[in-house]
């Protein structure tokens, strides 16, 4: 598995930093593909956890990759998301939570 400082190539899987407080993953992941899939493993959910998939063409300013807005998770578990989002950089943002002591582990794969 490549490190978080490398570019993600098609069908390689990479892990982002584990997030336990609101903020963004330490390093954005470079990728070159027409779609990207995410696996989100969440533990410690109280009422909910809110995350945002973010992309950038420059690696400086980021935007929400999903046109549906933020993603709300209401229970511990493993969740999968596929975004048809060509781009250059991607990262995950832990927007916030209600209750609990959440921990969010994210994996990504360019397709």
C-alpha positions in Angstrom: 0.0 0.0 0.0 1.5 3.4 -0.9 2.1 6.0 1.8 -0.1 9.1 2.2 2.5 11.3 0.5 2.3 9.3 -2.8 -0.1 9.5 -5.7 -2.8 6.9 -5.7 -2.8 4.8 -8.9 -5.8 2.9 -10.2 -6.9 0.1 -7.9 -4.3 0.8 -5.2 -5.7 1.3 -1.7 -4.4 4.0 0.7 -5.2 4.8 4.3 -5.8 8.4 5.5 -4.9 9.6 9.0 -7.3 8.4 11.7 -9.5 11.3 12.7 -10.9 11.6 16.3 -11.5 15.3 16.4 -13.0 17.7 13.8 -10.4 18.6 11.1 -9.0 17.3 7.9 -6.7 14.4 7.1 -3.1 15.5 7.5 -2.1 14.8 3.9 -4.2 15.0 0.8 -3.8 12.1 -1.5 -3.0 12.7 -5.2 -5.0 10.6 -7.7 -5.7 10.5 -11.4 -8.9 8.6 -12.2 -12.5 9.3 -13.2 -13.9 7.9 -9.9 -12.7 7.2 -6.3 -14.1 4.9 -3.7 -13.9 5.3 0.0 -14.3 2.9 2.9 -15.1 4.6 6.2 -14.7 2.6 9.4 -16.4 4.5 12.3 -16.4 3.6 16.0 -17.6 5.5 19.1 -20.6 7.2 17.5 -23.0 8.8 19.9 -25.8 10.3 18.0 -24.0 11.1 14.7 -20.7 11.8 12.9 -20.5 14.2 10.0 -17.8 13.9 7.3 -17.1 15.5 4.0 -15.2 14.2 1.0 -13.1 17.0 -0.4 -11.2 17.5 -3.7 -8.9 20.0 -5.2 -7.3 20.6 -8.6 -4.5 22.7 -7.0 -3.9 21.1 -3.6 -4.5 24.5 -2.0 -8.2 25.2 -2.0 -10.7 22.3 -1.5 -14.3 21.8 -2.4 -16.9 19.2 -1.5 -16.6 16.2 -3.9 -20.2 15.1 -3.3 -23.0 17.3 -4.7 -25.2 15.8 -1.9 -23.2 17.8 0.7 -21.9 16.4 4.0 -22.3 12.7 4.9 -24.0 11.9 8.2 -23.2 8.5 9.9 -25.5 7.5 12.8 -24.0 4.2 13.9 -20.7 2.4 14.3 -19.8 0.3 11.3 -18.1 0.2 7.9 -19.5 2.3 5.1 -18.6 2.4 1.4 -19.0 5.4 -1.0 -18.3 5.7 -4.7 -17.9 9.2 -6.1 -17.7 9.9 -9.9 -15.3 12.7 -9.2 -12.3 13.2 -11.5 -9.7 15.3 -9.8 -6.1 15.6 -8.7 -6.2 15.6 -4.8 -8.6 14.2 -2.3 -8.9 14.4 1.5 -11.4 13.6 4.2 -12.9 16.2 6.6 -14.4 15.3 10.0 -16.9 18.1 10.3 -18.3 17.3 13.7 -20.2 14.9 15.9 -23.0 14.8 18.5 -22.1 12.6 21.5 -19.7 9.8 21.8 -16.0 9.6 21.2 -15.8 8.9 17.5 -12.8 7.5 15.6 -12.8 7.6 11.8 -10.5 5.5 9.7 -10.7 6.1 5.9 -9.4 4.2 3.0 -9.5 5.3 -0.7 -9.1 3.6 -4.0 -8.9 5.3 -7.4 -11.0 3.5 -10.1 
